[in-house]
């Protein structure tokens, strides 16, 4: 780690503060701006960078960039998750947003899903290291879980961050969301185009978009970084499950990929 715990703590808290009103919810991140939480994220960063030396977890390795592009970004969805919710994170990869949400929201029960076992091993190991007993992992493909009676329409919240295009992602994720629950898709700068492309999928699978919010992440340690639209532009797409997903979905992944809804 190239910065001390004290430096990290100060920069983490400042990053949350400057991004606090990014989604139009001023002070929503205030409950998470504590030294204890900052120190837990420091420990997560130290472990992630240690493992990243031999496993591809993240291309972002500068602590300041990690704070903004990973942690502040993930923190922005925390206020949208109901108290004591069950959450499924599809395609968790290196643990985003699973690990940050587990730290910020100990009341939320999280199942981190990925098809790559070695990445899940890291996520599970990091959760144990940090004492996060609200996070478990599941090695599976999302479309398989969506057909399983134990997981179909079983979660209050389903999240996905940088996994696939929205019209494909909806068929993986919406079958897992219980009626009146939410699917939170964390997208890059093309998110609004993906939303337009996915309108039929959202409707067919029983959803309705309730929030489509573009925003720019703010980096207090490097204000000029905000001019880098590719790196800092995000879109949060929130889809409410208004009715049960028809039984024929999700289809086999080859069909989803070949002919998205």
Steps between C-alpha positions, in 0.01 A plus 500: 500500500645835397316705763464466876179402676458857619542641149260243360242579769511872424473447124223242531284722719562799273405299191171391656431858606550652154295227332222519758255693281603341170169314462291782641484355851700745716632355828395147400859378547544674835432184709791325326757776555663357813862424583413135570349454154792684337747272679309191383526624142872554555534135603296394195726704271813351652367147449367568151831641379689211658287243317487711184874444461425144383127506418322746271255667737523860383687708245486794743790478744552858620338537845347841420342361183377193688335724760306697238444261209425193710403597854318832459327364189372194688409706806259707290257206472498427875220749581271330246515163675216445752574413862571130561472420128620185329733583211649301213803645321520346151846480345673626812851443360741660745215566744335814367259612627471201740790577731444878530128451565573228758724749683261794476178306563550219755120461511490381136540127427708468184551208262791571264463302177763434236596219266873530586575304815842652568353849516228379734769342717661842528167671581423241769852527643483883507160484672643272770805723543275804550249318722214540253262223602220646284664392173502153344610386153344277237677358195236492227378661183220749559263344247532167683414661833203672339351159421569359847203495743738599782613820330232602251329820618667459840685832542390850599791651307707370210809694394737480205800720427685498167380151408314505164277720287170586661275296266698187586545594865126536554437137408772388739391720789127578497394134548690512833316809628190446712183687408529867606875457540769694311765424243783755524720502190820702535604604152769707331458803275294304243240411760219713359543344155493158663180594681331594171619172351363304798150647529336195343698263722403695812131489410499136386671381820258681731690817575450873477780757508462731799836679489741577215767730636822603322772643727868588509717366780697771675861452608609748770862384473509565125225739386628488140403131489136607475573611143571138407147405396587140420634435847267713711160488326243263648130422469291337771202312358240392756230257384208406722351152471131576439389145420634145496738408219336266242598137555689467170767742622790495545583309184822309444795736481571418136148618412534813712825592328378417150165677527472744793148610585 
